[in-house]
Amino acid sequence: MKKKLLLLVLPMLLFVATLQAQTKVWDFGGDPTYTSPEQIALWPVVAFNAAESATIEKDNLFLVGDSSGDKFGQIENAGGATWDTGTPDEYTSINRFKFNGGSAPVDFLPSYSYMYFPVSGPVDVKIWFRSGSSSDTERILYISDGTTLLNSFQAVGNGDPETITASYTGTGGNIYIYDSNSFNLYKIEVTGAGADVLSINNIDTAINTSVKSANDRIYISNVTSNTEVNIYSITGALVKTVNTNTDLDFSFNSGLYFARVTTLEGQKSVKLLVQ
């Protein structure tokens, strides 16, 4: 009886631990001592990442271009800095991600030159940054959920390396990062259960169950035990929940989605593009 109870409890504990341990990092700094090879390859030195009026997605981070000119998201080999020198949290960069202007925010929503990412629930956000200038001109970096300001940093005459943190406690949506005038970002870290939809790619794990899309259908295959699949929109809203113990497929509306797969083997998140 005790053994049976333990076998039932352990998967639940592993599931909770998986939820609590979700972490996503976008690292623009480019220093191989601190930045992974994958992130260095993802964010090379370029003139811009999002063209004028364009919205692109890189590693589940959405970048919205400027209203005039191809300049948002320039990765420049300049402005390197060190944070928390001599501590376990030390971080050094040699590159920077440049806003190259302001985002013209209105009611906690930026108009252009900004980034956002979806979450499915509570998360904590930390950003390593510097103001684009040490002049006396006021510059403000914002983090919001589109309706509420989660935190901001006002820089006047300060070009020092800084960090800002914010907590989101909602049930899902987008987190926006934007500014009033030219900030440089070096790293973004998102932790918490709501970061599960920010999985880098369809990474193989111990879970055998496969969730894939083809044309206008979603296929759940290799099902060997009770399986739950939660499908989220890119805004983090739960769109559909499927519980099954057999393979199945179904039609679905076109769009980009994230699926969280939970079985007795554990949990994983995958990205789905339905056409």
C-alpha positions in Angstrom: 0.0 0.0 0.0 2.8 2.4 0.9 4.7 1.6 -2.2 1.6 2.2 -4.3 1.0 5.5 -2.6 4.6 6.5 -3.2 4.3 5.7 -6.9 1.2 7.9 -7.1 2.7 10.8 -5.2 6.2 10.9 -6.9 4.9 11.9 -10.3 2.8 14.7 -8.7 5.9 16.0 -6.9 7.9 15.9 -10.1 5.1 17.7 -11.9 5.0 20.5 -9.3 8.8 20.8 -9.3 8.8 21.0 -13.1 6.3 23.9 -13.0 8.2 25.7 -10.3 11.6 25.4 -12.1 10.7 26.8 -15.5 13.3 29.3 -16.6 13.9 31.1 -19.9 16.8 33.3 -20.8 17.5 35.5 -23.8 21.2 36.6 -23.6 22.4 39.2 -26.0 25.7 39.8 -24.2 27.8 37.5 -26.4 30.6 36.8 -23.9 31.3 33.0 -24.2 32.2 32.9 -20.5 28.7 33.7 -19.5 26.5 33.3 -22.7 25.7 29.9 -24.1 26.8 29.0 -27.7 23.2 28.7 -28.7 22.4 32.2 -27.6 25.5 33.6 -29.2 24.5 32.0 -32.5 20.9 33.3 -32.1 21.9 36.9 -31.5 24.9 37.8 -33.7 26.0 41.3 -34.5 23.5 42.8 -36.9 22.1 46.2 -37.9 18.6 45.3 -36.8 16.4 42.4 -35.8 13.0 43.8 -36.7 12.5 45.9 -39.8 10.3 48.9 -39.9 6.7 48.1 -39.0 7.5 44.3 -38.9 6.9 41.8 -36.1 9.3 38.8 -35.9 9.7 36.0 -33.5 13.1 34.7 -32.3 13.2 32.0 -29.7 9.7 32.8 -28.6 10.6 36.5 -28.1 8.5 38.8 -30.4 10.2 41.9 -31.7 8.2 44.8 -33.2 10.1 47.2 -35.5 10.3 51.0 -35.4 7.8 53.3 -37.2 10.5 54.8 -39.4 13.6 52.9 -40.4 15.1 49.5 -39.9 16.9 49.9 -36.6 15.1 48.1 -33.7 17.1 45.3 -32.1 20.6 46.2 -33.4 23.2 43.9 -31.8 26.3 45.9 -31.5 29.8 44.9 -30.3 30.1 47.8 -28.0 28.9 49.0 -24.6 30.1 45.9 -22.8 29.8 45.9 -19.0 30.0 43.8 -15.9 27.3 43.3 -13.2 27.8 42.0 -9.6 31.6 41.8 -9.9 33.2 39.1 -7.7 29.9 37.5 -6.7 28.2 34.3 -7.7 25.8 36.4 -9.8 28.6 38.0 -11.9 27.7 38.6 -15.5 29.7 40.2 -18.3 28.7 41.2 -21.8 30.6 42.3 -24.9 27.5 43.0 -27.1 24.3 44.9 -26.5 20.7 44.9 -27.9 19.7 48.5 -28.8 16.3 50.0 -28.9 17.6 52.9 -31.0 14.7 55.1 -29.9 11.5 55.2 -27.9 8.4 53.1 -28.0 5.7 55.9 -27.7 3.8 54.1 -25.0 0.0 54.8 -24.5 -1.8 53.3 -21.4 0.8 50.7 -20.7 1.1 49.6 -24.3 4.0 50.5 -26.6 3.3 51.6 -30.2 6.5 50.4 -31.9 10.1 49.5 -31.1 9.3 47.0 -28.4 9.4 43.3 -27.5 7.0 41.0 -25.8 6.6 37.3 -24.9 3.7 35.1 -23.9 3.3 33.5 -20.4 0.7 31.1 -19.2 0.7 32.2 -15.6 2.8 33.8 -12.8 6.4 34.7 -13.7 9.3 36.8 -12.4 11.2 38.9 -14.9 14.8 40.2 -14.6 16.5 42.5 -17.1 20.2 43.4 -17.3 20.4 46.8 -19.0 22.0 50.3 -19.4 20.6 53.6 -20.4 21.6 54.7 -23.9 23.1 57.9 -22.6 24.4 59.3 -19.3 23.0 62.8 -20.2 20.5 64.6 -18.0 17.7 63.7 -20.4 15.1 61.5 -18.6 14.8 57.9 -20.0 12.4 55.3 -18.7 12.5 51.5 -19.2 9.1 49.8 -18.7 7.8 46.3 -18.0 4.0 45.9 -18.3 1.3 43.3 -19.0 -0.5 45.6 -21.4 -3.0 46.9 -18.8 -0.8 47.3 -15.7 2.7 48.7 -15.2 4.7 46.0 -13.5 7.8 48.1 -12.9 9.9 50.9 -14.5 13.4 52.4 -14.2 14.0 56.1 -14.6 17.5 57.0 -15.7 18.7 60.6 -15.5 22.5 61.1 -15.9 23.0 57.3 -15.3 24.7 55.0 -17.9 25.8 52.4 -15.3 25.0 48.7 -15.6 21.6 48.2 -13.8 19.0 45.5 -13.4 15.2 45.7 -13.0 12.8 43.0 -11.8 9.1 42.6 -12.1 6.5 40.0 -11.0 3.4 39.1 -12.9 0.7 37.2 -11.0 -2.0 36.8 -13.6 -3.3 33.8 -15.4 -1.7 34.4 -18.8 -1.0 37.0 -21.4 1.8 39.0 -22.9 4.7 40.7 -21.0 5.9 43.9 -22.8 9.3 45.5 -22.5 9.6 49.0 -23.9 11.1 52.4 -23.3 10.8 56.2 -23.6 14.1 56.7 -25.3 17.0 54.4 -26.3 17.9 51.8 -23.7 20.3 48.9 -24.3 19.5 45.4 -23.1 22.0 42.6 -22.3 20.0 39.8 -20.8 16.4 38.8 -19.9 15.5 36.1 -17.5 12.0 34.8 -17.0 11.2 32.3 -14.1 8.1 30.7 -12.8 5.3 28.3 -13.8 4.1 30.7 -16.5 7.4 30.4 -18.4 6.5 26.9 -19.6 5.3 28.2 -23.0 8.8 29.7 -23.6 10.5 26.4 -24.2 13.3 26.9 -26.7 12.0 24.4 -29.3 10.5 20.9 -29.5 13.2 19.5 -27.3 13.3 15.7 -26.8 12.8 14.7 -23.1 12.0 11.5 -21.3 8.4 11.9 -22.4 7.5 9.6 -25.3 4.3 11.3 -26.2 4.6 13.4 -29.3 2.4 16.5 -30.2 2.9 17.8 -33.7 0.9 19.8 -36.3 0.5 19.2 -40.0 -1.5 21.5 -42.1 -4.8 22.2 -40.2 -4.5 19.3 -37.8 -2.8 18.5 -34.5 -1.6 14.9 -33.9 -1.0 13.4 -30.5 0.9 10.1 -30.8 3.0 7.6 -28.9 0.6 7.8 -26.1 1.4 5.1 -23.5 -0.4 6.4 -20.4 -2.9 9.0 -19.3 -1.9 12.2 -21.1 -3.0 15.8 -20.7 -2.3 18.4 -23.4 -3.0 22.0 -22.8 -2.8 24.3 -25.9 -2.1 28.0 -25.4 -2.3 30.9 -27.8 0.8 33.2 -28.2 -0.9 35.6 -25.8 -0.7 32.8 -23.1 -4.5 32.2 -23.1 -5.6 28.5 -22.6 -7.4 27.6 -25.9 -8.0 23.8 -25.5 -7.4 20.9 -23.1 -7.2 17.3 -24.3 -7.1 14.3 -22.0 -6.4 11.0 -23.7 -4.8 7.5 -23.2 -4.7 6.7 -26.9 -3.3 8.4 -30.1 -5.6 10.9 -31.7 -5.7 13.9 -34.1 -8.1 16.8 -34.6 -8.6 19.9 -36.7 -7.6 23.3 -35.3 -7.7 26.9 -36.2 -4.7 28.3 -38.0 -2.1 30.1 -35.9 1.0 29.8 -33.7 0.4 27.9 -30.4 2.3 26.3 -27.5 1.3 22.9 -26.1 2.2 21.7 -22.7 2.2 17.9 -22.5 1.9 16.2 -19.1 2.2 12.4 -18.5 3.4 10.1 -15.7 6.9 10.5 -17.3 6.9 14.3 -16.7 6.2 17.4 -18.7 7.4 19.2 -21.8 6.3 22.2 -23.9 6.3 22.3 -27.7 5.6 24.9 -30.4 2.8 24.3 -32.9 2.3 26.1 -36.2 -1.2 25.2 -37.6 -1.8 26.3 -41.2 
